[in-house]
């Protein structure tokens, strides 16, 4: 890890674990100057250009977010970063900083990699999928490193951590992280780790800037039973109507556009859930057809003696 991350992080690990454990609204910490300045600049310089082929949303439409999952293919410096985060020494360090041991690296970078979000893009509050789709290991931590030399809170795009997006708005929002260069945020992935960012609105005179970050997800083979839930994909909660909307106000064109965007987002979410339900129903119908097929019943009859022997062996053990 020499020359890649700030050396003092190793000595500071117990302090970061304490901050992680006591953080609200859920366990997390924010570290500035996570990487060495030289290595961070190399990653910032090598950040991949926006590619529309990498900017397709759930419906196959080109959006304002581009993702490159295969970090080692970007450049030699990103290959070096990939080697860093999969090293046992790095995984153990993050484990000590969070109190979560035996972390696993994801060579597929499923959902992770470089993320670039342009003006107009936002990210609805959500909790992440909780099992790796291939290995079925438990998703435990998100690690995000921001690569933006210049940012202002008024531009939106700050990572927000929420307590309960379904409940009372006054008791929901808890923390905000400005996406500044070499700032790293690590938070636990649970059924309550709600997060997102508001619409990015970069001024015209800053044309060409975008919100850039590297997202890494870590897993474990086991997790405490009380934190374990049935498998699910990412669950989104669209943004609420802004508080400045009040009875009797006169809507401007911008206000009307805000309402249209929120309604469209909800329509898209309903559409997504509808398509997912159709896939689930189709799977149930297929399974029902297989179970009731003549071939399946015949196979059950043929293998019955073998299954009985296996049951007796298990009972004897």
NORTA-V182045 format. One record per residue. N is the residue number from 1. RES is the residue in one letter. NEAR is the number of other C-alpha atoms within 8 Angstrom. Layout:
n=N res=RES near=NEAR
n=N res=RES near=NEAR
//
This chain:
n=1 res=X near=7
n=2 res=X near=5
n=3 res=X near=7
n=4 res=X near=9
n=5 res=X near=10
n=6 res=X near=10
n=7 res=X near=7
n=8 res=X near=6
n=9 res=X near=9
n=10 res=X near=7
n=11 res=X near=7
n=12 res=X near=8
n=13 res=X near=11
n=14 res=X near=9
n=15 res=X near=8
n=16 res=X near=11
n=17 res=X near=12
n=18 res=X near=8
n=19 res=X near=10
n=20 res=X near=13
n=21 res=X near=9
n=22 res=X near=7
n=23 res=X near=10
n=24 res=X near=8
n=25 res=X near=10
n=26 res=X near=11
n=27 res=X near=11
n=28 res=X near=13
n=29 res=X near=11
n=30 res=X near=9
n=31 res=X near=8
n=32 res=X near=7
n=33 res=X near=10
n=34 res=X near=11
n=35 res=X near=10
n=36 res=X near=11
n=37 res=X near=8
n=38 res=X near=6
n=39 res=X near=11
n=40 res=X near=11
n=41 res=X near=8
n=42 res=X near=9
n=43 res=X near=10
n=44 res=X near=8
n=45 res=X near=6
n=46 res=X near=10
n=47 res=X near=8
n=48 res=X near=7
n=49 res=X near=4
n=50 res=X near=7
n=51 res=X near=7
n=52 res=X near=9
n=53 res=X near=7
n=54 res=X near=10
n=55 res=X near=13
n=56 res=X near=13
n=57 res=X near=8
n=58 res=X near=6
n=59 res=X near=5
n=60 res=X near=6
n=61 res=X near=8
n=62 res=X near=9
n=63 res=X near=9
n=64 res=X near=10
n=65 res=X near=12
n=66 res=X near=16
n=67 res=X near=11
n=68 res=X near=11
n=69 res=X near=11
n=70 res=X near=9
n=71 res=X near=12
n=72 res=X near=11
n=73 res=X near=8
n=74 res=X near=11
n=75 res=X near=9
n=76 res=X near=8
n=77 res=X near=10
n=78 res=X near=13
n=79 res=X near=12
n=80 res=X near=9
n=81 res=X near=9
n=82 res=X near=10
n=83 res=X near=8
n=84 res=X near=10
n=85 res=X near=9
n=86 res=X near=10
n=87 res=X near=8
n=88 res=X near=6
n=89 res=X near=7
n=90 res=X near=11
n=91 res=X near=14
n=92 res=X near=11
n=93 res=X near=10
n=94 res=X near=9
n=95 res=X near=12
n=96 res=X near=12
n=97 res=X near=12
n=98 res=X near=10
n=99 res=X near=7
n=100 res=X near=8
n=101 res=X near=7
n=102 res=X near=8
n=103 res=X near=11
n=104 res=X near=9
n=105 res=X near=10
n=106 res=X near=9
n=107 res=X near=4
n=108 res=X near=6
n=109 res=X near=11
n=110 res=X near=7
n=111 res=X near=5
n=112 res=X near=13
n=113 res=X near=13
n=114 res=X near=15
n=115 res=X near=14
n=116 res=X near=12
n=117 res=X near=12
n=118 res=X near=11
n=119 res=X near=10
n=120 res=X near=8
n=121 res=X near=10
n=122 res=X near=11
n=123 res=X near=8
n=124 res=X near=12
n=125 res=X near=14
n=126 res=X near=12
n=127 res=X near=14
n=128 res=X near=9
n=129 res=X near=11
n=130 res=X near=13
n=131 res=X near=10
n=132 res=X near=12
n=133 res=X near=5
n=134 res=X near=4
n=135 res=X near=5
n=136 res=X near=7
n=137 res=X near=10
n=138 res=X near=12
n=139 res=X near=13
n=140 res=X near=12
n=141 res=X near=11
n=142 res=X near=13
n=143 res=X near=11
n=144 res=X near=11
n=145 res=X near=12
n=146 res=X near=13
n=147 res=X near=15
n=148 res=X near=13
n=149 res=X near=6
n=150 res=X near=6
n=151 res=X near=9
n=152 res=X near=7
n=153 res=X near=8
n=154 res=X near=5
n=155 res=X near=10
n=156 res=X near=11
n=157 res=X near=13
n=158 res=X near=11
n=159 res=X near=11
n=160 res=X near=12
n=161 res=X near=14
n=162 res=X near=14
n=163 res=X near=13
n=164 res=X near=11
n=165 res=X near=11
n=166 res=X near=5
n=167 res=X near=7
n=168 res=X near=8
n=169 res=X near=7
n=170 res=X near=5
n=171 res=X near=8
n=172 res=X near=11
n=173 res=X near=11
n=174 res=X near=10
n=175 res=X near=9
n=176 res=X near=8
n=177 res=X near=8
n=178 res=X near=10
n=179 res=X near=13
n=180 res=X near=11
n=181 res=X near=10
n=182 res=X near=14
n=183 res=X near=14
n=184 res=X near=13
n=185 res=X near=12
n=186 res=X near=11
n=187 res=X near=13
n=188 res=X near=11
n=189 res=X near=13
n=190 res=X near=10
n=191 res=X near=8
n=192 res=X near=9
n=193 res=X near=15
n=194 res=X near=13
n=195 res=X near=12
n=196 res=X near=12
n=197 res=X near=13
n=198 res=X near=10
n=199 res=X near=11
n=200 res=X near=12
n=201 res=X near=9
n=202 res=X near=10
n=203 res=X near=7
n=204 res=X near=5
n=205 res=X near=4
n=206 res=X near=7
n=207 res=X near=7
n=208 res=X near=4
n=209 res=X near=7
n=210 res=X near=10
n=211 res=X near=12
n=212 res=X near=11
n=213 res=X near=12
n=214 res=X near=12
n=215 res=X near=12
n=216 res=X near=10
n=217 res=X near=13
n=218 res=X near=12
n=219 res=X near=14
n=220 res=X near=12
n=221 res=X near=6
n=222 res=X near=6
n=223 res=X near=8
n=224 res=X near=6
n=225 res=X near=5
n=226 res=X near=4
n=227 res=X near=8
n=228 res=X near=7
n=229 res=X near=6
n=230 res=X near=4
n=231 res=X near=7
n=232 res=X near=8
n=233 res=X near=7
n=234 res=X near=8
n=235 res=X near=9
n=236 res=X near=9
n=237 res=X near=9
n=238 res=X near=9
n=239 res=X near=7
n=240 res=X near=5
n=241 res=X near=7
n=242 res=X near=5
n=243 res=X near=5
n=244 res=X near=4
n=245 res=X near=7
n=246 res=X near=6
n=247 res=X near=4
n=248 res=X near=4
n=249 res=X near=6
n=250 res=X near=4
n=251 res=X near=7
n=252 res=X near=6
n=253 res=X near=6
n=254 res=X near=7
n=255 res=X near=8
n=256 res=X near=9
n=257 res=X near=8
n=258 res=X near=8
n=259 res=X near=9
n=260 res=X near=8
n=261 res=X near=8
n=262 res=X near=12
n=263 res=X near=8
n=264 res=X near=8
n=265 res=X near=9
n=266 res=X near=9
n=267 res=X near=8
n=268 res=X near=8
n=269 res=X near=9
n=270 res=X near=8
n=271 res=X near=8
n=272 res=X near=9
n=273 res=X near=8
n=274 res=X near=8
n=275 res=X near=8
n=276 res=X near=8
n=277 res=X near=8
n=278 res=X near=8
n=279 res=X near=8
n=280 res=X near=8
n=281 res=X near=8
n=282 res=X near=8
n=283 res=X near=8
n=284 res=X near=8
n=285 res=X near=8
n=286 res=X near=8
n=287 res=X near=8
n=288 res=X near=8
n=289 res=X near=8
n=290 res=X near=8
n=291 res=X near=8
n=292 res=X near=8
n=293 res=X near=8
n=294 res=X near=6
n=295 res=X near=6
n=296 res=X near=10
n=297 res=X near=10
n=298 res=X near=8
n=299 res=X near=8
n=300 res=X near=8
n=301 res=X near=7
n=302 res=X near=7
n=303 res=X near=8
n=304 res=X near=8
n=305 res=X near=7
n=306 res=X near=7
n=307 res=X near=8
n=308 res=X near=8
n=309 res=X near=8
n=310 res=X near=8
n=311 res=X near=8
n=312 res=X near=8
n=313 res=X near=8
n=314 res=X near=7
n=315 res=X near=6
n=316 res=X near=5
n=317 res=X near=4
//
